[in-house]
Amino acid sequence: MKFFIDTANMEEIKEAFSLGVVAGVTTNPSLVAKEKNVSFPDRLREITELVPGSVSAEVIALDAEGMIREGKELAAIAPNITIKVPMTPDGLKAVSAFSKEGIKTNVTLIFSANQALLAARAGATYVSPFLGRLDDIGHNGLDLISTIAEIFAIHDIETEIIAASIRHPQHVTDAALRGAHIATVPYKVIQQLFNHPLTDKGIEAFLADWNSR
Ligand code: E4P
């Protein structure tokens, strides 16, 4: 399983990339809205100058025609832009059009296996099931990842599964075990992945022993 970072914040992206473990970026309108004094296209330019991997940029239009127009404008910013489209009939019409033009897509707001299967058949490059938001309403987001992974394996579907709406480190471990190809992880959770009290204690003990020579 690969790591993407789920943010539109440049400092977080720079820091995460300097770690050498992150392969791409996902944004969404709520994350972009937190970034003041910068236009969306300018922020996408900044991100794509730094990040060679997939950078997901979400369309705002709700009709297929509008999504296609917006998506083409966003895709023109850089070759590694992936167009993020919501899981709706119009969204899938847009995905199908993008797929015919070789534009990569990420179908977002996936909450069922059937939605993932439809998105894949429309030609989606990625599907993004939202773990945390399913957990929030008492459903099991991880079971959804397993089901989608199993269906995609049975039917040789190449669409990749991005485990999204990750809330804590255990989600990351479990998404990897359940067959997600990618987890898109907020910066705070990426930091938490590094932590273990025994690592800190071990470093402290090694240094103390070294200094007592
Ligand atoms: C994924 O692409 C989304 O941007 C994101 O993971 C949503 O997470 P949230 O439920 O924490 O808003």
Residues whose N, C-alpha, C, O or C-beta is under 5 A from the ligand:
A	BS01	E4P	D6 T26 T27 N28 S128 G132 R133 A164 S165 I166 T184
